[in-house]
Each structure stands twice: as structure tokens, then as C-alpha cells.
């Protein structure tokens, strides 16, 4: 294995980050629960505000949100976006770039993931009330797919935004 290859460096950095992320998040932050609790409740509050603004009669308490007359959905630890943020940060950290660009893009990316997750939870809440038969499909496939496509597209933007000097994407465009 060529350890100087850019691809090998990327893979090793990403793998290293994911191991550190696993130890910090899965073994320390997740069992504590306070970060997940705070983010989940914040997502519920913002989703509730959006849905009330567009005219739905919404109830929410703790990690549960729903349209009155329907059972509601719960934002559990795996659905609050923290794991997705870790995935996104791993890709950004593993790809070469300046610390300032990396930090600024990470902050923007975390914000985008957060907003997409609020939209995702809002869509799931409405789907449960309006199209209950499609809830499982929407939860398992469409909203999750959109969530991870967003992360991939942000990584592609990062790669292009942070093009290595001398690469084709760094050349002047006419």
C-alpha cells in the first residue's frame, strides 16, 4: 500500500476520524444523553414552529411532535442528525485544505444538515397525518436518502471549493 497516495491518506484520515468519533460520541456523549436530548428537542421546537406557521395544529412535548388527532413521531438519538454531522465532518477533515476553510465550511455544513433535518422531521410529521400508508417508506427511504445526498453534495462542494493547487478544478475557467 502506498501511504503517500492522496487516496490512501484520505481513507486513513477518514478512518481515524470515524474511530475517534465513535469513541467520543458512541461511548461518551450518547450514553450521557444531554447533547442528543438538547438537539432533538431543538429540532422538535423548530419543526413545530414551521408546521404551525403553514397551518397545522401541532402538539409537541419532549422529543415527540405530531398533528393533533394522530400519534406523533419521536426524534430518537439516531434521527437527530448528530451521526450525519460526524460523517460530514469526517469527509471534510480527511480531505486536504486549510484550517480556516475547513472550519468555516464545517460550520456552514453543520447548519445545512441541521436545517435539512428540521425539514425532514416536518415532512415526516405531515406524512404521518396526511399519508399514513407512506410513512414507513418516507422515513426509511426518501427522507433518509435526501439527508445523505445533501451530505454528499456538500462534500462535493467542499472538494471543488478547496481544490488542490495545480489540479484541473483549480484552473481558470473561461
Z-matrix of the N, CA and C atoms (Angstrom, degrees):
N
C 1 1.451
C 2 1.527 1 108.28
N 3 1.324 2 115.96 1 131.60
C 4 1.452 3 121.91 2 179.52
C 5 1.530 4 108.90 3 -86.63
N 6 1.328 5 116.95 4 104.76
C 7 1.462 6 120.99 5 -176.78
C 8 1.520 7 113.07 6 -72.79
N 9 1.318 8 117.86 7 -11.93
C 10 1.459 9 120.94 8 179.05
C 11 1.525 10 112.23 9 -92.58
N 12 1.296 11 117.32 10 -7.34
C 13 1.457 12 121.58 11 178.50
C 14 1.533 13 109.48 12 -64.30
N 15 1.347 14 118.39 13 135.60
C 16 1.465 15 120.32 14 178.09
C 17 1.530 16 112.97 15 -57.83
N 18 1.334 17 116.59 16 -37.18
C 19 1.457 18 119.85 17 179.14
C 20 1.529 19 110.84 18 -66.06
N 21 1.324 20 116.99 19 -43.43
C 22 1.465 21 121.09 20 178.78
C 23 1.527 22 110.40 21 -63.06
N 24 1.328 23 117.10 22 -43.27
C 25 1.467 24 120.63 23 177.97
C 26 1.527 25 110.87 24 -60.71
N 27 1.339 26 115.84 25 -43.61
C 28 1.459 27 120.46 26 178.95
C 29 1.524 28 110.66 27 -59.92
N 30 1.321 29 116.77 28 -48.68
C 31 1.466 30 121.72 29 -178.10
C 32 1.528 31 110.69 30 -62.58
N 33 1.330 32 117.32 31 -44.79
C 34 1.469 33 120.33 32 -178.90
C 35 1.527 34 111.63 33 -66.50
N 36 1.342 35 117.14 34 -41.34
C 37 1.469 36 119.85 35 177.20
C 38 1.520 37 111.00 36 -63.38
N 39 1.344 38 116.22 37 -45.39
C 40 1.469 39 120.24 38 179.94
C 41 1.525 40 110.31 39 -62.22
N 42 1.318 41 116.74 40 -45.51
C 43 1.459 42 120.80 41 178.88
C 44 1.531 43 111.25 42 -60.91
N 45 1.330 44 115.99 43 -44.14
C 46 1.466 45 120.28 44 177.33
C 47 1.517 46 112.17 45 -60.40
N 48 1.348 47 116.19 46 -43.99
C 49 1.456 48 119.78 47 178.70
C 50 1.516 49 111.11 48 -62.73
N 51 1.347 50 117.25 49 -43.81
C 52 1.460 51 120.31 50 -178.31
C 53 1.528 52 111.62 51 -65.14
N 54 1.315 53 117.75 52 -33.74
C 55 1.469 54 120.44 53 176.04
C 56 1.527 55 109.46 54 -66.46
N 57 1.333 56 116.42 55 -46.49
C 58 1.473 57 120.05 56 178.04
C 59 1.526 58 110.01 57 -62.73
N 60 1.339 59 117.17 58 -43.02
C 61 1.469 60 121.40 59 178.17
C 62 1.521 61 110.14 60 -58.94
N 63 1.323 62 116.95 61 -44.17
C 64 1.458 63 120.71 62 179.89
C 65 1.530 64 110.54 63 -59.94
N 66 1.316 65 116.51 64 -48.02
C 67 1.463 66 120.10 65 -178.37
C 68 1.522 67 110.51 66 -62.63
N 69 1.326 68 117.17 67 -48.06
C 70 1.467 69 120.52 68 -176.60
C 71 1.527 70 111.17 69 -68.92
N 72 1.340 71 116.88 70 -48.99
C 73 1.457 72 119.09 71 -174.81
C 74 1.527 73 112.65 72 -79.74
N 75 1.320 74 116.43 73 -58.40
C 76 1.463 75 120.33 74 -173.25
C 77 1.530 76 113.63 75 -67.12
N 78 1.322 77 117.00 76 -34.35
C 79 1.462 78 118.94 77 -175.26
C 80 1.527 79 114.18 78 -100.35
N 81 1.349 80 117.29 79 -12.08
C 82 1.458 81 118.78 80 -177.71
C 83 1.527 82 111.59 81 -125.13
N 84 1.339 83 117.88 82 -59.66
C 85 1.464 84 120.53 83 -175.46
C 86 1.526 85 113.13 84 -70.69
N 87 1.332 86 117.69 85 -43.90
C 88 1.460 87 120.77 86 -178.34
C 89 1.533 88 112.20 87 -62.26
N 90 1.342 89 119.36 88 -48.65
C 91 1.468 90 118.18 89 178.18
C 92 1.535 91 113.10 90 -61.71
N 93 1.334 92 117.40 91 -33.19
C 94 1.460 93 120.98 92 176.63
C 95 1.525 94 110.01 93 -64.67
N 96 1.324 95 117.02 94 -43.74
C 97 1.451 96 122.48 95 173.05
C 98 1.514 97 117.24 96 83.71
N 99 1.319 98 119.30 97 -14.92
C 100 1.462 99 119.67 98 -173.82
C 101 1.531 100 112.52 99 -68.53
N 102 1.328 101 119.30 100 -38.61
C 103 1.464 102 121.35 101 178.28
C 104 1.521 103 110.22 102 -66.12
N 105 1.325 104 117.60 103 -47.46
C 106 1.460 105 121.12 104 179.07
C 107 1.527 106 111.24 105 -61.91
N 108 1.305 107 116.52 106 -42.21
C 109 1.466 108 121.17 107 179.77
C 110 1.525 109 110.28 108 -60.50
N 111 1.328 110 116.88 109 -47.83
C 112 1.456 111 121.87 110 -178.03
C 113 1.529 112 110.77 111 -62.34
N 114 1.321 113 117.57 112 -48.09
C 115 1.468 114 120.68 113 -178.31
C 116 1.525 115 110.68 114 -66.18
N 117 1.320 116 117.76 115 -42.88
C 118 1.468 117 120.46 116 -179.88
C 119 1.524 118 111.36 117 -61.18
N 120 1.325 119 117.17 118 -45.63
C 121 1.469 120 120.94 119 179.89
C 122 1.525 121 110.19 120 -65.88
N 123 1.324 122 117.30 121 -38.93
C 124 1.458 123 121.04 122 177.72
C 125 1.520 124 111.06 123 -62.94
N 126 1.318 125 117.84 124 -42.13
C 127 1.465 126 122.12 125 177.66
C 128 1.533 127 110.05 126 -63.24
N 129 1.326 128 116.72 127 -41.83
C 130 1.469 129 121.02 128 177.51
C 131 1.520 130 110.64 129 -61.08
N 132 1.328 131 117.16 130 -45.98
C 133 1.467 132 120.72 131 -179.04
C 134 1.529 133 111.17 132 -61.23
N 135 1.315 134 116.80 133 -44.49
C 136 1.469 135 119.92 134 -179.19
C 137 1.525 136 112.04 135 -70.28
N 138 1.323 137 117.32 136 -40.58
C 139 1.470 138 120.53 137 176.84
C 140 1.526 139 110.03 138 -62.86
N 141 1.315 140 116.17 139 -41.84
C 142 1.462 141 121.37 140 178.49
C 143 1.525 142 110.53 141 -60.35
N 144 1.322 143 116.46 142 -44.34
C 145 1.465 144 120.45 143 178.67
C 146 1.524 145 112.37 144 -61.20
N 147 1.320 146 116.73 145 -43.36
C 148 1.475 147 121.02 146 179.06
C 149 1.522 148 110.30 147 -63.48
N 150 1.333 149 116.86 148 -47.12
C 151 1.464 150 120.14 149 -177.12
C 152 1.531 151 112.00 150 -67.36
N 153 1.334 152 117.43 151 -36.32
C 154 1.468 153 119.93 152 175.24
C 155 1.523 154 109.99 153 -65.81
N 156 1.319 155 116.55 154 -39.21
C 157 1.466 156 121.62 155 -179.41
C 158 1.527 157 111.61 156 -62.37
N 159 1.356 158 116.77 157 -35.59
C 160 1.475 159 118.39 158 179.82
C 161 1.534 160 112.47 159 -89.84
N 162 1.346 161 116.66 160 4.48
C 163 1.452 162 119.45 161 169.46
C 164 1.517 163 117.76 162 109.46
N 165 1.304 164 119.11 163 4.82
C 166 1.464 165 120.35 164 178.54
C 167 1.524 166 110.60 165 -85.12
N 168 1.341 167 115.23 166 145.42
C 169 1.460 168 122.10 167 175.82
C 170 1.525 169 106.69 168 -89.09
N 171 1.312 170 116.49 169 101.41
C 172 1.464 171 123.28 170 -168.34
C 173 1.527 172 111.28 171 -107.69
N 174 1.326 173 114.95 172 143.29
C 175 1.461 174 120.72 173 167.81
C 176 1.526 175 107.66 174 -117.90
N 177 1.297 176 116.30 175 150.24
C 178 1.466 177 120.22 176 174.83
C 179 1.520 178 108.78 177 -153.34
N 180 1.296 179 114.66 178 142.90
C 181 1.452 180 121.60 179 173.07
C 182 1.523 181 107.64 180 -154.92
N 183 1.312 182 115.71 181 137.36
C 184 1.456 183 122.12 182 -175.49
C 185 1.527 184 110.46 183 46.91
N 186 1.322 185 117.88 184 -117.12
C 187 1.467 186 122.10 185 -177.14
C 188 1.525 187 113.69 186 -100.67
N 189 1.323 188 117.03 187 15.79
C 190 1.464 189 121.54 188 -176.17
C 191 1.523 190 109.68 189 -113.17
N 192 1.340 191 115.11 190 137.79
C 193 1.459 192 122.26 191 176.19
C 194 1.523 193 107.81 192 -138.03
N 195 1.320 194 116.42 193 144.93
C 196 1.453 195 119.39 194 177.66
C 197 1.510 196 112.08 195 -167.02
N 198 1.307 197 114.77 196 168.61
C 199 1.453 198 122.68 197 172.86
C 200 1.519 199 105.61 198 -88.68
N 201 1.348 200 117.27 199 133.85
C 202 1.458 201 119.93 200 179.24
C 203 1.528 202 110.08 201 -52.83
N 204 1.336 203 115.00 202 135.81
C 205 1.456 204 121.62 203 -178.35
C 206 1.519 205 113.01 204 97.85
N 207 1.324 206 116.71 205 -5.65
C 208 1.468 207 121.84 206 -179.83
C 209 1.534 208 108.03 207 -129.01
N 210 1.335 209 116.82 208 157.87
C 211 1.466 210 119.10 209 -172.68
C 212 1.532 211 115.88 210 -65.92
N 213 1.300 212 118.93 211 -28.38
C 214 1.461 213 121.04 212 -178.43
C 215 1.525 214 111.78 213 91.32
N 216 1.307 215 114.97 214 169.82
C 217 1.462 216 121.16 215 178.14
C 218 1.523 217 109.05 216 -123.37
N 219 1.311 218 115.43 217 154.31
C 220 1.459 219 121.28 218 179.60
C 221 1.525 220 109.20 219 -111.84
N 222 1.326 221 115.96 220 132.94
C 223 1.459 222 120.91 221 176.67
C 224 1.529 223 107.00 222 -90.28
N 225 1.318 224 114.97 223 97.52
C 226 1.460 225 120.69 224 -179.41
C 227 1.525 226 109.25 225 -86.13
N 228 1.325 227 116.23 226 174.04
C 229 1.458 228 120.77 227 -174.23
C 230 1.521 229 113.56 228 -55.31
N 231 1.304 230 119.18 229 -39.03
C 232 1.458 231 121.17 230 -179.02
C 233 1.523 232 114.31 231 -73.20
N 234 1.332 233 117.00 232 -10.10
C 235 1.473 234 120.72 233 -175.67
C 236 1.528 235 113.59 234 -110.43
N 237 1.309 236 117.57 235 6.40
C 238 1.465 237 118.80 236 -175.67
C 239 1.525 238 113.96 237 -94.37
N 240 1.314 239 117.75 238 -0.43
C 241 1.456 240 121.40 239 173.85
C 242 1.511 241 116.17 240 93.78
N 243 1.320 242 118.61 241 -6.91
C 244 1.466 243 119.82 242 -177.58
C 245 1.529 244 111.02 243 -64.51
N 246 1.312 245 117.67 244 -42.82
C 247 1.471 246 120.11 245 178.66
C 248 1.530 247 110.58 246 -62.87
N 249 1.331 248 116.83 247 -39.55
C 250 1.464 249 120.65 248 178.15
C 251 1.520 250 111.13 249 -65.34
N 252 1.311 251 117.33 250 -37.44
C 253 1.465 252 120.95 251 176.73
C 254 1.527 253 109.85 252 -63.31
N 255 1.323 254 116.65 253 -39.84
C 256 1.466 255 119.93 254 176.80
C 257 1.515 256 111.81 255 -62.66
N 258 1.321 257 116.88 256 -41.02
C 259 1.463 258 121.31 257 177.49
C 260 1.530 259 110.20 258 -62.21
N 261 1.310 260 116.43 259 -47.89
C 262 1.465 261 121.79 260 178.99
C 263 1.535 262 111.06 261 -59.27
N 264 1.320 263 116.62 262 -49.03
C 265 1.470 264 120.00 263 -178.78
C 266 1.527 265 111.78 264 -62.77
N 267 1.329 266 116.82 265 -35.24
C 268 1.461 267 119.90 266 177.54
C 269 1.515 268 111.76 267 -60.53
N 270 1.332 269 116.85 268 -43.11
C 271 1.468 270 120.70 269 178.22
C 272 1.524 271 111.34 270 -66.11
N 273 1.321 272 117.10 271 -40.29
C 274 1.465 273 120.45 272 -178.17
C 275 1.525 274 110.65 273 -69.52
N 276 1.302 275 116.77 274 -42.75
C 277 1.469 276 120.61 275 -179.32
C 278 1.523 277 111.28 276 -68.49
N 279 1.313 278 117.17 277 -35.07
C 280 1.470 279 120.37 278 -176.46
C 281 1.524 280 112.75 279 -73.97
N 282 1.329 281 117.63 280 -25.29
C 283 1.456 282 120.16 281 -177.81
C 284 1.527 283 109.29 282 -87.55
N 285 1.315 284 118.46 283 137.98
C 286 1.473 285 120.91 284 -177.62
C 287 1.530 286 112.17 285 -58.76
N 288 1.313 287 115.04 286 148.12
C 289 1.464 288 120.32 287 176.85
C 290 1.511 289 110.59 288 166.88
N 291 1.313 290 115.05 289 166.11
C 292 1.462 291 119.91 290 179.82
C 293 1.526 292 109.77 291 -72.71
N 294 1.316 293 115.14 292 152.94
C 295 1.461 294 120.71 293 -178.92
C 296 1.529 295 111.27 294 -63.13
N 297 1.324 296 117.28 295 -37.88
C 298 1.465 297 120.81 296 -178.73
C 299 1.527 298 110.51 297 -66.00
N 300 1.333 299 117.27 298 -47.06
C 301 1.462 300 120.78 299 177.76
C 302 1.525 301 110.36 300 -62.56
N 303 1.315 302 116.01 301 -42.74
C 304 1.467 303 120.77 302 -178.39
C 305 1.534 304 110.17 303 -62.15
N 306 1.326 305 117.12 304 -45.21
C 307 1.462 306 121.12 305 -179.40
C 308 1.528 307 110.62 306 -64.94
N 309 1.328 308 116.84 307 -46.94
C 310 1.465 309 119.25 308 -177.66
C 311 1.525 310 111.13 309 -65.11
N 312 1.330 311 117.49 310 -41.85
C 313 1.458 312 119.84 311 179.55
C 314 1.529 313 110.89 312 -69.12
N 315 1.314 314 117.66 313 -34.45
C 316 1.470 315 120.83 314 177.78
C 317 1.518 316 110.76 315 -63.17
N 318 1.320 317 116.74 316 -42.39
C 319 1.463 318 120.55 317 179.42
C 320 1.531 319 110.23 318 -63.67
N 321 1.331 320 116.13 319 -45.74
C 322 1.467 321 120.17 320 177.96
C 323 1.532 322 110.05 321 -61.97
N 324 1.326 323 116.95 322 -45.33
C 325 1.459 324 121.17 323 -178.81
C 326 1.516 325 112.95 324 -62.27
N 327 1.330 326 117.20 325 -42.00
C 328 1.467 327 120.51 326 176.91
C 329 1.527 328 109.79 327 -61.31
N 330 1.330 329 116.88 328 -40.57
C 331 1.461 330 120.64 329 177.13
C 332 1.516 331 112.31 330 -62.60
N 333 1.323 332 116.54 331 -42.84
C 334 1.471 333 120.86 332 179.16
C 335 1.533 334 110.10 333 -63.79
N 336 1.321 335 117.46 334 -45.70
C 337 1.467 336 121.14 335 178.95
C 338 1.524 337 110.46 336 -60.34
N 339 1.317 338 116.87 337 -41.89
C 340 1.465 339 122.15 338 178.90
C 341 1.535 340 110.71 339 -60.94
N 342 1.339 341 116.72 340 -47.59
C 343 1.464 342 120.96 341 -179.15
C 344 1.531 343 110.63 342 -65.56
N 345 1.331 344 117.28 343 -43.19
C 346 1.465 345 120.45 344 177.88
C 347 1.532 346 109.75 345 -60.44
N 348 1.312 347 117.54 346 -37.88
C 349 1.462 348 119.67 347 179.61
C 350 1.525 349 111.66 348 -69.07
N 351 1.317 350 117.72 349 -35.85
C 352 1.466 351 120.39 350 175.30
C 353 1.530 352 109.56 351 -62.76
N 354 1.317 353 116.81 352 -44.78
C 355 1.466 354 121.04 353 177.46
C 356 1.526 355 110.05 354 -62.31
N 357 1.326 356 116.44 355 -42.07
C 358 1.467 357 122.28 356 179.48
C 359 1.533 358 110.93 357 -59.49
N 360 1.335 359 116.98 358 -47.97
C 361 1.473 360 121.00 359 -179.94
C 362 1.531 361 110.01 360 -65.52
N 363 1.318 362 117.64 361 -37.92
C 364 1.466 363 120.82 362 177.24
C 365 1.526 364 110.53 363 -62.72
N 366 1.321 365 117.28 364 -44.67
C 367 1.472 366 121.61 365 178.81
C 368 1.526 367 110.60 366 -62.38
N 369 1.320 368 116.83 367 -43.33
C 370 1.466 369 119.94 368 179.62
C 371 1.528 370 111.50 369 -63.86
N 372 1.320 371 116.74 370 -38.81
C 373 1.467 372 120.77 371 179.31
C 374 1.528 373 110.65 372 -63.35
N 375 1.315 374 116.65 373 -45.87
C 376 1.471 375 121.03 374 179.11
C 377 1.532 376 110.36 375 -67.64
N 378 1.323 377 116.62 376 -40.19
C 379 1.470 378 120.07 377 179.60
C 380 1.520 379 110.60 378 -59.79
N 381 1.332 380 117.20 379 -41.84
C 382 1.460 381 119.26 380 179.53
C 383 1.531 382 111.26 381 -60.81
N 384 1.312 383 117.13 382 -37.39
C 385 1.459 384 120.51 383 -177.66
C 386 1.531 385 112.59 384 -82.20
N 387 1.319 386 117.51 385 -41.40
C 388 1.461 387 121.30 386 -172.01
C 389 1.540 388 113.61 387 -92.16
N 390 1.318 389 116.78 388 -34.36
C 391 1.472 390 121.67 389 -175.18
C 392 1.528 391 109.53 390 -139.18
N 393 1.307 392 117.09 391 60.93
C 394 1.466 393 122.75 392 -174.10
C 395 1.527 394 112.76 393 -52.54
N 396 1.309 395 117.71 394 -34.49
C 397 1.469 396 120.64 395 -179.08
C 398 1.522 397 112.13 396 -64.49
N 399 1.329 398 117.19 397 -23.12
C 400 1.461 399 121.29 398 -178.91
C 401 1.524 400 113.72 399 -98.86
N 402 1.345 401 116.52 400 2.03
C 403 1.463 402 119.13 401 -175.63
C 404 1.530 403 112.35 402 -59.37
N 405 1.330 404 117.11 403 -51.33
C 406 1.468 405 119.38 404 -177.49
C 407 1.519 406 111.57 405 -60.22
N 408 1.323 407 117.04 406 -43.49
C 409 1.463 408 119.86 407 178.12
C 410 1.534 409 110.35 408 -61.98
N 411 1.334 410 115.91 409 -46.02
C 412 1.468 411 120.00 410 -179.41
C 413 1.522 412 110.49 411 -61.56
N 414 1.318 413 117.14 412 -43.76
C 415 1.463 414 120.43 413 179.94
C 416 1.519 415 111.60 414 -66.30
N 417 1.319 416 116.28 415 -48.58
C 418 1.466 417 120.22 416 -172.31
C 419 1.523 418 113.88 417 -76.26
N 420 1.322 419 117.73 418 -29.80
C 421 1.465 420 118.97 419 -171.91
C 422 1.525 421 114.18 420 -120.74
N 423 1.315 422 116.62 421 -62.65
C 424 1.461 423 117.25 422 -168.71
C 425 1.523 424 113.79 423 -68.68
N 426 1.329 425 118.73 424 -50.89
C 427 1.469 426 117.47 425 -177.52
C 428 1.528 427 111.37 426 -70.37
N 429 1.313 428 117.62 427 -35.94
C 430 1.461 429 120.25 428 177.91
C 431 1.522 430 110.41 429 -66.40
N 432 1.321 431 116.38 430 -40.25
C 433 1.465 432 120.51 431 178.07
C 434 1.521 433 110.47 432 -62.15
N 435 1.326 434 116.84 433 -46.18
C 436 1.470 435 120.78 434 178.62
C 437 1.525 436 109.94 435 -59.94
N 438 1.315 437 116.57 436 -40.61
C 439 1.465 438 122.27 437 -179.81
C 440 1.532 439 110.26 438 -59.46
N 441 1.317 440 117.67 439 -49.19
C 442 1.464 441 120.27 440 -177.09
C 443 1.524 442 113.00 441 -78.06
N 444 1.321 443 117.68 442 -27.51
C 445 1.468 444 119.65 443 172.45
C 446 1.527 445 109.30 444 -64.65
N 447 1.315 446 116.78 445 -39.58
C 448 1.466 447 120.94 446 177.15
C 449 1.525 448 110.69 447 -59.07
N 450 1.316 449 117.24 448 -44.84
C 451 1.462 450 121.06 449 179.17
C 452 1.523 451 110.33 450 -63.32
N 453 1.318 452 116.86 451 -43.34
C 454 1.466 453 120.13 452 178.98
C 455 1.531 454 110.96 453 -63.21
N 456 1.321 455 117.32 454 -44.83
C 457 1.465 456 120.30 455 179.62
C 458 1.523 457 111.63 456 -63.01
N 459 1.320 458 117.03 457 -38.08
C 460 1.469 459 119.22 458 177.17
C 461 1.522 460 110.45 459 -65.40
N 462 1.329 461 117.25 460 -36.72
C 463 1.453 462 119.22 461 177.25
C 464 1.529 463 110.40 462 -66.17
N 465 1.325 464 117.51 463 -40.71
C 466 1.464 465 121.20 464 176.71
C 467 1.528 466 109.90 465 -60.88
N 468 1.320 467 116.96 466 -43.39
C 469 1.471 468 120.51 467 176.51
C 470 1.521 469 109.63 468 -60.36
N 471 1.329 470 117.33 469 -42.99
C 472 1.460 471 121.58 470 178.88
C 473 1.528 472 110.98 471 -59.58
N 474 1.305 473 116.90 472 -45.80
C 475 1.464 474 120.95 473 -179.63
C 476 1.527 475 109.75 474 -60.80
N 477 1.327 476 117.46 475 -43.52
C 478 1.461 477 120.91 476 179.31
C 479 1.528 478 112.08 477 -72.77
N 480 1.307 479 117.96 478 -37.77
C 481 1.459 480 123.35 479 178.72
C 482 1.521 481 110.39 480 -66.07
N 483 1.297 482 115.60 481 -32.20
C 484 1.460 483 121.29 482 -173.79
C 485 1.529 484 110.28 483 -113.49
N 486 1.320 485 117.53 484 38.91
C 487 1.462 486 121.87 485 -176.98
C 488 1.523 487 111.27 486 -55.85
N 489 1.308 488 115.45 487 138.43
C 490 1.455 489 120.67 488 178.81
C 491 1.525 490 110.26 489 -69.42
N 492 1.336 491 118.00 490 141.06
C 493 1.460 492 119.91 491 178.69
C 494 1.529 493 110.35 492 -57.15
N 495 1.334 494 115.16 493 136.12
C 496 1.458 495 120.15 494 178.25
C 497 1.517 496 114.04 495 87.96
N 498 1.339 497 117.48 496 -7.57
C 499 1.463 498 118.84 497 179.69
C 500 1.525 499 109.34 498 -80.28
N 501 1.318 500 116.55 499 164.51
C 502 1.468 501 120.95 500 -179.60
C 503 1.522 502 111.10 501 -59.43
N 504 1.343 503 116.81 502 -38.86
C 505 1.462 504 119.23 503 -177.82
C 506 1.516 505 111.92 504 -71.96
N 507 1.345 506 117.62 505 -13.06
C 508 1.449 507 121.52 506 178.57
C 509 1.527 508 111.18 507 -88.16
N 510 1.326 509 116.95 508 -12.98
C 511 1.474 510 120.59 509 -177.68
C 512 1.519 511 110.20 510 -67.45
N 513 1.322 512 115.43 511 151.83
C 514 1.472 513 121.06 512 177.49
C 515 1.529 514 108.66 513 -65.63
N 516 1.297 515 115.38 514 136.02
C 517 1.464 516 120.06 515 178.91
C 518 1.514 517 108.77 516 -100.21
N 519 1.311 518 114.87 517 141.83
C 520 1.464 519 120.25 518 -178.46
C 521 1.513 520 109.93 519 -99.44
